[in-house]
Amino acid sequence: MSYEESYSRDPALFGTAPDSLLVDHLVLIEKEEPLLDVGAGQGRNALYLARLGYRVDALEPSAAGAAQIAAAAARVGLTIGVINQRFEDFKPPGHSYGTALVLGLIPDLTRSQVAALLERTGQWLAPGGLAFLTGFTTEDPSFAIWSSRRRVGRTSFEDPLGRIRTFLEPGEILRLSRQFEAVVCHEGLGPEHRHGDGPLERHARFEAVLRRR
């Protein structure tokens, strides 16, 4: 099932709580500077920040997800710049961002897309700007399952429906992020969670806050 279909069927596929990396390190974000949520999904992180008074643009390729973010913001009188585009097509609206969130998007991308995303994230950020990044490592319990499927890159696989899953090796996110220096970097098991009414899951993931050089 595509995200378009999944979001249409479940208005809170990934829940409504913001990502723990964002909550734990919110103090690092300058409130005066605009923030970009890349792959914003149904808006759980963008809405959290907008409620706190941050200036947020939500970049989301799914029409269903983008519409849900706009509707949720309108219901409570929040202002969020909703941009229904792929990251490959996005051009900043005349300014740089102080922070970019890339939370949970990397596992769904091919390796070439991951490289392009990290490059573009550096371009979108002002010098000294922060990137919040999460994804799965090869220690994830699902790695063995995915590695039996068609390989489309090193530790990157495609299932019969064309869905991509990319895992990064321990420490690899720092090696790939040449434009950045690490502020926070942690790898390990994340919290248990569900996607909609699916089974409980727990992922081995990397969590990083990086500063653009």
PEURNOR-V382388 format. One line per field, one symbol per residue. phi: phi as a letter, one per 40 degrees, with the letter a starting at -180 (. if undefined). psi: psi as a letter, one per 20 degrees, with the letter a starting at -180 (. if undefined). A space follows every 50 residues. Layout:
BEGIN
phi: ???
psi: ???
END
This chain:
BEGIN
phi: .ccdcccccbcadbgbccccccccbdccccccbcbbbcgcgcgccccdcc ccgccbbbcacccccccccccccccbgcbbccbcacccccbdcgacbcab cbbgcdccbccccdccccccdcccccdgcbbcbbacbcccdccccccccc cbicfbbbcccgccbbbbcdgcdccccccbbcbbaabiccccabbgbccc babcbcbabbbcc
psi: prhggghhhoimgkaiqrphggghkhhipphiqqqpoplicjjhgggggh hjjqoppoophphggghhggghghhjkqopoponqqhhippqljrrqhqp pmoihhhjqrhhhgghghghghhhqqpiqqpppqaqriiqhighghiiap pjrpkprprijjpqppqqqpihhhhimhirqpgppqpapaqqrqockarp qpqoqqpqoqpp.
END
